Amino acid sequence: MSYHVNEKGYYGGFGGAYIPEMLYPNVEELRQQYLKITAEPSFQAEFDALLKDYVGRPTPLYFAERLSAKYNTKIYLKREDLCHTGAHKVNNTIGQILLAKRLGKTRIIAETGAGQHGVATATVCALMGLQCIVYMGEIDIERQAPNVARMKMLGAEVRPALSGSRTLKDATNEAIRDWINNPVDTYYIIGSVVGPHPYPDMVARFQSVISKEIKEQLLEKEGRENPDYVIACVGGGSNAAGAYYHFLDNENVTIIAVEAAGLGVDSGESAATSALGKIGVIHGSKTLLMQSPDGQITEPYSISAGLDYPGVGPMHAHLFASGRAEFISITDDQAMQFGLQLSQMEGIIPAIESAHAFAVLDQKQFKPTDIVVINLSGRGDKDLNTYIDYFKL
């Protein structure tokens, strides 16, 4: 079985491009061009140079000594929090901005939840001198204020999404509306492995630098390329797709995807799509989706602004349905407590999204010889207010 996309844009039964007619030319142009353009030596050279000199790659693979001692296993952290802008998101925005330029687009739009993708998009637009409009849910604008300020400093216009739950899903809806109204000059940089084909595959490819580096770094540190476990948090799932990419077809590597259980999977305040989702279509792709019995999208909830998406990318839906990945749900409280523990045990304050991935260490037993790689997808600066309120610091 393949865990990569097929030529029709599907991962198993998930994926595709379910889009309004108005968007067909845009998506079709991208589908026909993205593999050709990204394979060009000039594209690869520019992409690699920016990842190295601008983003700061390769990011370290750090052996967490105290954490490893506590859990009696070998724990490595892939330090995506050390990327320029503070998270993995910039790997993808660099790739897509180079693509947009080669397609002759002059206006860039994006959606953002935690604000990291918005910051990463605003960053590359400033770098390339392109107009940037970022859609963000009104609630996320409040809880991620530092990132909103960063986007504005970088010259982006931040437009609030005022409908629905006023979070990521609604920001995405607004961005798609904008794209329908401005099809000719506008390029939509999607920040996760969601949306119509070719976006899930394209974003996964740009993020696959994460697993490529993990293999090279493990070979150097442990004399073997493959870990026993790769763990990452999943909202839409781009950091996870990048961390898993080069291990997908190797069944000896156990893949663990960590979702946000919010106040509890059955509390009605959750974003655990694998546990609660049914097959449906959201934002142009067929995937697992939290919905009411009559097919209305139910509102997700998580203390983390980057994980409260009601669906999951089609790659992850296929990994779940096929049993290739193990899905674990972590509550707000478990994630917050581990965020504090990681800060005090390793001197690293993680994004609350990433803290969810670490909380698996309390849920699973690992062998002393196991090599466990956890993708530390972002740093916690953007979440300090949430940490302050939660722990009454």
N, C-alpha and C positions, 0 to 999 in steps of 0.2 A: 504494500500500500504506500502511496506517496502522500507526503504531508505538505508538499508544495503545490502552488496553484497550477491548474491545467490551462490549456490554450483558450478555453472558453471563460476563464476567470473564476473557476470554482475550486474550492477545497472540499473534496467529497461532495456532499449535497449543499454546501454553503458558499455564498459569494454572489457572483454575477453582477449585473448592472441594471438595477431597477430604477430608471430615471425618467423624468418628464421629457417630452419630445424636445422642448426648448434647449435642454442641456446635452442632447445627443451629440451635436457637432463637437462640443468641447471635449467630452469624455472620449469620443471616438478618435479625435485628433491625438489626444494623449495616449490612448491605447496603441495606436499605430506607430507612435514615435518614441515612446519612453525607452524601450529596450535598445533601439537603434542609437538614440542619442547618448544614453548612459554608457553604451559600449565603446563610443568613440574615444580614441586615445587622448584627444585634447580634453574631453570631459573628465576622464579618469584622472588625468594629471592635475587638472585644476581642483577637482574634488579632493584628491589625496593631499595636495599641498595645503588647502584650506583646513582640512581636518588636522593636519600636523601643526601648522604654524599659527592658525587662528583659534581652533578649538582646543588644541593642546593634547592631541592624541599621539601615541596610545595612552589611554588612562591606565593607572596602575592596577594590577591584581594583587591585593594586599592580604597577607596571611594574618588573620585576626587571632592573635595568640591567646588573649584572655578569654575570648568567647569560645575558642576551640577547647581550652582547658575546662571551662565550665560544662560544655556539652559533650566532652570526650569524643571529639571527631575533628577532622581537619576542615576548617571553615575559611574560605577565601572570599573577599569582597571585591567585586568589580566596581571600581570607583568612578562611576559615571557622574557622581556629584562634583567631580573635579573638572568636568568639561566647562569651557567658557559658557556663561549664562547659568551654570549651576545644575544642569540636568542633561540627560541623553537627547532631549528634543532637538538640539542644534544639529546633530548628525543628519537628521532628515531635512531640516529647513535649508541647510547648505546644498544638499542634493537637489531639492525641488526648486530653489531659486536659480540654480545653474540651468535647470531644465526650462524654467519659465523664460529666462533670458534668451535661450536658444529658440524658443517658440515665438519670440518677439512680443511677449506680454509686458505691459508697462504698469499695471495696477495689480497689487497683490492683496488678497483677502484671506483671512484665517479665522478659525474659531478657537476658543481656549476655555479650559475649565479652571485648572490650578493656576493658569497664567504663564506657566513655563513655556508652552508652545507659542503663546502670544509674544512673550519676550524673545524667544528664539527667532520667530518670524520677523518681528520688528528689528532685531539685530541684523539679520541678513539683508533686510530691505535698506537699512541705513548703510550697510557695507556696499551695496550695489546701487544706491541712489534711486530706489523705486518707491512709489507711493504705497502706503501700507494701512489697511483698515482691519482692525481686529474686533470680532464680535465676542462678547462675554456676558454670561448671565448676570443679572443685577445682584443676585445673592453672592456669586463668586467675586464680583467686583468689590463687595464689602469685605469678604473674608480673606481676600488675597491683595489687599491694598498696596503692599510694597511692589508687587509685580505690575500693577496698573500704573504706578508712578514710573517704573522703569520703562514700560512701553511708551509712555508719553514723552519721557526724556529722549528716547530713541527716535522720536518723530512720528510715531504711529497715532492714528485716531482710534480710540477705544469706544465702540458703540455698544450700549447695554441692550441685552435681550430681556424684554419686559413681560413676555408671555409664559404660560405654563409654570414650570417649577423655577424658572429664571436661573437655570444652571446650564451645564454643558450641552445637553440635548437641544435646548432652546436656542443657544448660541449657534449651534450647527444649522438648525432650521433657518435662522436669519442669514447666515452666510450663503446657504444654498439659494435663498430668495435673491440675494444680491447678485449671485453668479448668473441666475436666469435672466436678470434684468440687464446685465453687462457682459454678454458672452464674448465679445470680440477682443477687448483689450485686457480682460481680467483673467488672472490665474488664481485658482483656489488652492492654497497649501493646506492640505488636511494633515492633522498632527498625530493621527494614530492609524492603526491597521484596520480602519473602518472605511465606509463609503463604497461607491461603485468601483468595480474593476476598471482600471488597473491600480487604484490607490492602495488597497491592502498589500499587494505584492510589491509595489514600488517603495512604500514606506518600510516594509520588512527588509528589502534589499539594502536601502540606505542605512538602516539600523544594524544590519548583519555584521558590520564592522566590530560590534561588541563581541559576538561569539568567535569571530575570526581571531581577534586579539586574545580571547580567553584560551583558545587552543595553542597559540604560539607561546603565551606566557606560562601556561601549565607545563608545556613541554620543557621549558627552561627551568621551572621550579621543581617539578615532580618527575620529569623524565617521561611523562605521558601526556598526550593531547586532550584526552577526554576525562571529565570529572565523572563521579558517580551520580551526582545530583546537580541540576541547575534550577535555581528557585528565583522567581520574579513575581512582582505584583501585576495584576491584570485589571485594567478598567476597560479601555478600548484595546490596549495591549501592545503598544509599540516597543516599549523597553523589553517586554517579555519576548516578543517576536525576534528582536535583535539578539537577545541572549540565547535563545533556543536555536536560531536559524541553522547553524552548521552542525547541530546535533540531532536535528529532526529525524533523520533516517537511521540513526544509530540507536537501536533499541536497548543497548547496554547503558545508555545515559538516561536516568530517570528525570523526567521533566515535571516540575511542580509549579502550578499556576495558583496564585493567591488572590482571592477576591475579597471585597469589603462586605462583611456581614452586617455592618452598621450596628444597630442595637440588638441584633440577633437575626438569624436567617428567617425565622418565622414571626418576627416582631411587626412586620409591615413597614419597618424602617430599615431597609437593607439595599445592597446593590449586588447581591450574590447571584449573578445571572445564570451560572451553571446549575445552581440548585433550584432556581425559581423560574428560569426562562423556558419559553416554548418557541418553536420555529416561527419566524415572522420576518417582515422586511422593515428595516430602519435605515434612513439616510442612504438609500440606494443599494443596499446589499441584503441578501437573505441570510439570516443568522439566528442565533438564540437571543431571545428578547423577553424582558419582563412585561407581561401584558395581562389585562383583565380577561375574564371568560369571553367577552364579546370583542376581544382583539385591540382594545385601547391600551396604549403604552402606560404602564404604571410608573409612578414617580420613584426613582431610586433615591436612596439616602446613604451618605457616608460622611463621617467627620472630615474625610480627605476630599478636597475639591477635585482631585484628578481621578478618583475611582467611582464617582457617582454617576455612571453612565448606565442606561437601562439595558444595553445590549453588550455584545462582546464581538471583537473582530472575527470574520469568518474562518481565519486560520485557527483561532482558539476554539471556536465552536466545533470545528472538525477534530481538533486534538482531544476535546472533551468527549464528543460522540463516539470516536473511534477507540477511546481508552488509552491513547498514546500518552496523554498528560494526566496527572493526578491533580484534581482541583480541591483546594482547601479554602474555607471561608474563615476570616478573622474579624472579630468585632472591633469597634472603636476602642474599647477599653484595652483589649489585648495589644492593639497596635500602639496606642499611646504609651502604655507601660513599657513596651519594648523600645520605643523611641527614646525614652528616658534611660533605659538600661544600656542601650548602645552608646549613648552620649557619655555615660559615666564609666563604662567598661573599656571603650576604645577611643574616647575623645572625638567621636564623630556624631554630629547632630543630623539625623536623617530627615528627609522629607517624610511626612506622615504616610504618603503612598508607599514609600520604600519600607517603612517600619512594619507595614502589614506583612511583607515578605519575610522579615526576620522573625516574626512571631511564630512562624512554623516550627522554629527550633524547640518551642515548648509543646508542640503537638505531635512530633514524630521522633522516633528513636533512630539514631544513626550509629553505624559501627565505628570503632576507633580508627579503622583504616580507610573509611570513606573520605572522599574528597567532595566537599559540598561548596558549590559556588553560588553566592547570593548576589543578585544584581542590585547594587546600591544606586538606584536610578536617579536620585536627586538629593540635594542638600536641604536642610531644614530652615534656612533663613526665612523663606516665604511663609512658614508655618509658626513662627515664633509667637505670634499673638494667640494662636490656637493652643499652643503648648502652655503659654502663660496663663490663659483662662482655665485650662483643664487642671493644671497642677497648682494653680494659685501661686505662681512663682513671684 
